[in-house]
Amino acid sequence: MELGIGIGWRPEIADEVEALAGIDWVEAVAENLCADHLPDSLVRLRERGVRVVPHGVALGLGGADRPDPVRLASLAARAELLGTPLVTEHIAFVRAGGPLTASPRLEAGHLLPVPRTRDALDVLCENVRIAQDSLPVPLALENIAALIAWPGEELTEGQFLAELVERTGVRLLIDVANLHTNHVNLGQDPAKALDELPVEAIAYVHVAGGVEKNGVWHDTHAHPVTAPVLDVLAELRSRVDPPGVLLERDDAFPPAGELAGELDAIRATLRRAAPPTRGPGAAPGVGSASASASASASASASASASASASASGEGPGRAVRGGDRPPVAPAPAGARDRTAVAQAALLSALVAGTPAPEGFDHRRLRVQSRALAAKRADVVAKVAPELPEILGDGYRAAFLAYADGRPMSGGYRRDALDFAEHVLIAGGPADPAARRRLTYWWQDRAGARPPRRGTRLIRAARAVLVGR
């Protein structure tokens, strides 16, 4: 399945994406799409023949719990709505606690790394098989960026991904920016990871920007793509011709011309890194060029075998349905419990201020904790833009103070309501007009049922009067 060159579709740049030349496909965050209605921009793109791939961020397949059937059904519905050739998610956990640990459920609001241990791999494989049996199209999983490393890991990233593919037949979404992030933050060699993973299982590739602060690389998706990230893309291209490559941007969106320039840089990198073709009788290459050509040929052969297996109903390329596979093998006894305890301890240290688990770098944990709180503040400001408008310059400091030791237990909308309630209980904001506006905002959204139309009109008029 060839995808070509794509870009992440976001509502903020919908017009720019539609106007970009040479876009073969787009990727949209699955949780931001309604299950029964597409944004007009995506409808127009599909009418032009542009494929749309849903990219999930909330399943938490690397978590200790089995996948939530409601979330799986929601992702499946979006796949059906879009007529997509595949869906994608992440090798990560996003929540912890709950019945397995007899502790409160905690939400990270972010993708956190899975320990590369046998226990975690067993749990992940079972979760992936459950997800595959629930989805109407093939599933591909993305490697994530990390600020922290788990102590006592038993496998490298490449080994972990290779065994995951072998045991489940899942496809891979390789993010070269995340490989670069893990190189800077954790000392992991991107070339080694690429050497170890099964490149023939790659469904497509992500390219994104980030920024380095105090020796830590932050995968922001809000900065330009850097040369080192393009170097990792070149490393990958020297081994295999990926079916698709996509530019991701999630914030601080630049003008359309800059997006087009980054796409051109991606295309140029792919052209330059392609292994040279040799005609009959040509002398074999030497050094890295020869090795790259050999690796590419091996990958092509493996890809052909995979395609053949897919056509016959086997291998990672097929649409997986419940009746097509043997029953899902459960993870070994105790693996989920041990994984649950470890993940809950880490997440609690990051978002609830509990002591750091043994073996972790305490400085890096503080960096990750601050990053999680900052992301919460940013996302809540997008979900509830009235809050920074009402609180003004004091919004961010007030939210970070609220988030310190107060983990997110629901989604971001619940977090916005809880934050507003916290500010009001504490006697804020100091300005009486702002306090009235925040009170009315909270009342409008915290009731047991939405207010009737007449009530909304009265409150809207009252808000106008208060704002004068």
Buried (B, 14 or more C-beta within 10 A) or exposed (E): BEBBBBBBBBEBBBEBBBEBEEBBBBBBBBBBBEEEEBBEBBEEBBEEEBBBBBBBBBBBBBBBBBBBEEBBEBBBBBBEBBEBBBBBBBBBBBBBBBEBBEBEBBBBBBBBBBBBBBBBBBBBBBBBBBBBBBBBBBBBBBBBBBBBBBEEBEBBBBBBBBBBBEBBBBBBBBBBBBBBBBBBBBEBBBBBBBBBBBBBBBBBBBBBBBEBEEEBBBBBBBBBBBEBBBBBBBBBBBBBBBBBBBBBBBEEBBEBEEBBBBBEBBEEBBEEBBBEEEEEEEEEBEEEEBBBBBBBEBBBEBBEEBBEBBEEEEBBBBBBEEEEBEEBEEBEEEBBBBBBBBBBBBBBBBBBEBEBBEEBBEEBBEBBBBBBBBBBBBBBBEBBEBBBBBBEEBBBEBBBBBBEEBBBBEBBEBBBBBBBBBBBEEEBBEBEEBBBBBBBBBEBBEEEEEBEEEEEEEBEEEBEEBEE
